[in-house]
Amino acid sequence: MKYNVTLNGKIYEVDVTETDAVVTGISQVPVVAAAPVAAAAPVAAPVVAPVEAAAPVEAAPAAPAAPVSAEGTEIKAPMPGTVVGVKKNVGDAVKAGDVVIVLEAMKMENDIVAPCDGTLKAIVATKGSTVNTDDVLAVI
């Protein structure tokens, strides 16, 4: 049987038999340009009847704002999963390749490493938290 397998931007044509698999061809994945988006037609604003002024209402206290990430190099989750370990603390010096976070995905623990040398400015992820792909875990 022949299969086409796409891996890292390349298409591999693989011939599979009962005893072995042979790559018979390799090609690049074609780049597809995004289709232009048409502008929406303008919509007329609805006519609203005037309303009598009501007594002023006191505003409720604002909810606390979400934490703002520090500026720097972000360490992002490469896949969705659960944080099972935080190996470094804010203020720790890290070198490229040092394990900062341990992320469990599909019953496997994955070390999330520092992409560059520096000092940890913020750790957003906490042990037990669930993250999605590209969520910021920490900032160097």
C-alpha positions in Angstrom: 0.0 0.0 0.0 1.2 3.5 -0.7 0.7 6.3 1.8 1.5 10.1 1.7 2.8 11.3 5.0 3.3 15.1 5.7 6.0 15.8 8.2 7.7 19.2 8.9 6.5 20.7 5.6 7.5 17.8 3.4 5.3 15.1 1.8 6.8 11.6 2.0 5.4 8.9 -0.3 5.8 5.6 1.5 5.3 2.1 0.1 4.4 -0.2 2.9 4.4 -4.0 2.7 3.9 -6.7 5.3 7.6 -6.7 6.2 9.0 -3.2 5.6 8.3 0.4 4.6 10.2 2.2 1.8 10.2 6.0 1.2 9.7 6.3 -2.6 9.5 10.0 -2.9 9.8 13.4 -1.1 8.3 16.7 -2.0 7.5 20.1 -0.4 4.1 20.9 0.9 2.5 23.5 -1.5 2.0 26.9 0.1 -1.6 28.1 -0.2 -2.2 31.8 -0.2 -5.0 33.1 2.0 -8.1 34.2 0.0 -8.8 37.9 0.2 -11.7 38.8 2.5 -14.4 41.0 0.9 -15.4 44.1 2.8 -18.8 44.0 4.5 -21.6 46.2 3.2 -22.3 49.2 5.5 -25.3 48.7 7.8 -27.7 51.6 8.6 -27.9 52.4 12.3 -31.3 51.7 13.9 -33.4 54.6 15.0 -33.8 54.6 18.8 -36.5 56.5 20.6 -35.3 58.8 23.4 -35.5 57.4 27.0 -36.0 59.4 30.2 -32.9 59.7 32.3 -32.8 57.3 35.2 -31.4 58.0 38.6 -27.6 57.6 38.6 -26.5 54.1 39.6 -23.3 53.5 41.6 -20.8 51.5 39.7 -19.8 48.1 41.2 -16.2 47.8 42.2 -14.1 46.6 39.2 -12.9 43.0 39.2 -9.1 42.6 39.6 -7.3 42.7 36.3 -5.6 39.6 34.9 -1.9 39.5 35.6 0.1 41.2 32.9 3.1 39.3 31.6 6.5 40.9 32.0 8.4 42.0 28.9 10.9 39.6 27.6 11.2 36.2 25.9 8.1 34.2 26.5 8.2 30.4 27.1 5.0 29.1 25.5 3.3 25.7 25.8 4.1 23.6 22.7 0.9 21.5 23.3 -2.1 21.4 25.5 -1.6 19.7 28.9 -1.3 19.9 32.6 1.6 21.5 34.5 3.0 18.8 36.8 6.1 20.7 37.9 7.7 24.1 38.1 11.4 23.7 38.4 12.6 27.3 38.7 11.5 30.4 40.6 11.1 34.0 39.6 14.6 35.7 39.8 16.5 32.4 39.0 19.2 32.6 36.4 18.6 30.1 33.6 20.7 29.0 30.6 19.3 27.9 27.3 18.1 24.3 27.7 17.4 24.4 31.4 14.1 22.8 32.4 11.7 25.4 33.7 8.3 23.6 33.5 7.2 20.0 33.3 4.1 19.6 31.2 2.0 16.3 31.1 0.4 15.7 27.8 -1.1 12.3 26.6 0.2 10.6 29.8 3.8 11.7 29.0 5.9 14.2 30.9 7.5 16.8 28.7 10.3 19.1 29.8 9.7 22.7 28.7 13.1 24.4 28.5 14.4 27.9 28.5 15.0 29.1 24.9 17.8 31.5 25.9 20.0 32.6 28.8 18.6 35.1 31.2 16.7 35.6 34.5 13.1 34.5 35.0 11.0 37.6 35.3 7.6 35.8 35.7 6.2 32.3 36.0 2.6 32.3 34.8 1.8 28.6 35.1 1.2 26.9 38.4 1.4 23.3 39.3 -1.9 21.6 38.4 -3.0 24.2 36.0 -4.3 23.2 32.5 -2.7 25.0 29.5 -3.5 25.2 25.8 -1.0 25.4 22.9 0.8 28.7 22.8 -0.2 29.7 26.4 2.6 31.7 28.1 4.1 29.6 30.8 7.0 31.9 31.9 8.9 35.0 30.8 12.7 35.4 30.7 
